[in-house]
Amino acid sequence: MKQHYKEMPSSLQGTYAEFSRNFGFDWKEFIMGIPTPMFLVTTYKSNGQPNATMQSWATFTSADHGNGYFAVLASVTKGGHLHQTLNEKKETVINFMSSDKYEDCMKTIQNNQFEADEISASGLTVAKASWVDAPMVEECFMNLECKYLWEKEIVPGDDHVIVCLEIVGGHVDEEFLADRFGEKSVSYNIHYPMDPNNVKEKGCDYVAGLKVTNRSYEY
Ligand SMILES: Cc1cc2nc3c(=O)[nH]c(=O)nc-3n(C[C@H](O)[C@H](O)[C@H](O)COP(=O)(O)O)c2cc1C
């Protein structure tokens, strides 16, 4: 049986779903729980130090009549280093981590000081990108080198922007090429899923992998 949600259900009032509007989240996100791919975006700060930012409100698509592959970061805060460095340098790398490197990548959030090399401080290795001026993370199984194209607010005056990046090339581990669902595979973020019929005092974000359920051929 389907339940219908247009206004915040009373069971979510006073919970994290309501409180987190302070951080820019709408309560529907927690009920609907749509997974998004998770990765680390790396740039150079104006002082030359590597910056690293966890991102997951995002998608990837071909465009320009099949002449380009693009990353659309759906919600980049205007207040962070990523937004600042993208606007300064216009070049970046998107790094996908296997689950055993998730904790190290998350450490970049604590090691967020402007003076810090956020990659090395988090126990990861800085590698040189081939086609753009940005650092990459050696331990990540896939690194996509990107050029910044444009940004736009979803709603005028918002404090986050959609950022469109063109993927100019990538470095892809053979293990991932051979098995998209194995040890080295894309992880997904499920942001604090909540069941309004059974609200727990404390929840969490989940990191999830993929399971094959169907196959399709030409359509
Ligand atoms: C799994 C995960 C996904 C995230 N996705 C985003 C995102 O899509 N947009 C955003 O602005 N912040 C996102 N964040 C928060 C930033 O990673 C965090 O604020 C970071 O410290 C910003 O770093 P910076 O100032 O170097 O850009 C995410 C955090 C995590 C843990």
The ligand as an ORCA input file, in Angstrom:
! r2SCAN-3c Opt
* xyz 0 1
  C      29.170     11.226      1.300
  C      29.259     12.716      1.271
  C      28.752     13.418      0.199
  C      28.802     14.812      0.142
  N      28.281     15.458     -0.935
  C      28.303     16.801     -0.978
  C      27.735     17.481     -2.099
  O      27.211     16.869     -3.040
  N      27.788     18.844     -2.099
  C      28.384     19.553     -1.083
  O      28.419     20.800     -1.140
  N      28.931     18.918     -0.005
  C      28.900     17.567      0.048
  N      29.458     16.919      1.124
  C      30.078     17.727      2.190
  C      31.515     18.141      1.843
  O      32.281     17.031      1.438
  C      32.181     18.792      3.049
  O      31.438     19.926      3.447
  C      33.636     19.166      2.794
  O      34.277     19.412      4.020
  C      33.782     20.405      1.919
  O      35.156     20.535      1.579
  P      35.793     21.772      0.799
  O      35.589     22.994      1.634
  O      37.230     21.368      0.655
  O      35.104     21.862     -0.530
  C      29.404     15.533      1.193
  C      29.929     14.833      2.283
  C      29.865     13.435      2.324
  C      30.429     12.707      3.506
*
